[in-house]
Amino acid sequence: MGYIKEPAGIDFVVDSTPLTIEDRTKISEIIAYYKATGRKKILATTTRRTKIKTKIVVT
């Protein structure tokens, strides 16, 4: 993977979406399961998809 240079006069800003409390607890459960068993937990497919928003600021 290479390094992406910003063009002159343009700032790339990555705005991550914050995790909900429900998402945090699911992640914690998965990590705890992996540490206890050494196996990956099989997850049900989710129907919700979140969009990643990107902002390009021209200065």
N, C-alpha and C positions, 0 to 999 in steps of 0.2 A: 504494500500500500504506500502510495507516495504522499508527499506533502503538497497541499494545494495553496498556492499563493493567491492573495487577494489582489485583484486588479486595482490600479491606482484610482483612488476616489471612491471605492466601494468597500463597505464593511460587511462581512458575513456574520450574522448573529444566529446561533442555534438556540431556539427556545424550547426547552424540554417541558413536557406536560407533567405536572406533579402526580405522584401516586396517591390513590385513595387508600383509606385505612383497610378496606377489603383486599386491595391488591397487595399491600404490605404484609398482611397476615398470611395470604396465600404463598407469597414468596418465602416467608419465614418457615411455613410448614414444609415447603419443598426442600429448603436447605436442611432443616432438621431431619427429614426423611432420608435425604442423601447421606448425611453424616452418620445416621444410625445404621443404615443398611448397605451403603456403598453403591446403591442402584438409583437410577433416575426414576422419578415418579411419573406414571403415565397420566397425562392431563386430558380432560375432556375438551373438545374443541369449543371455542367461544364464538358467540355470534356477534359480539360487540367489537368493533374495530375503531381505533382512534387514529386520527390523522396527525401527522407530524407537521407542525407549522414552521415554516422557515421565513425569516425576514431578511430582506436585502435593503440595507440603508445606504443611500447614495449621499455622500458628503461633498 
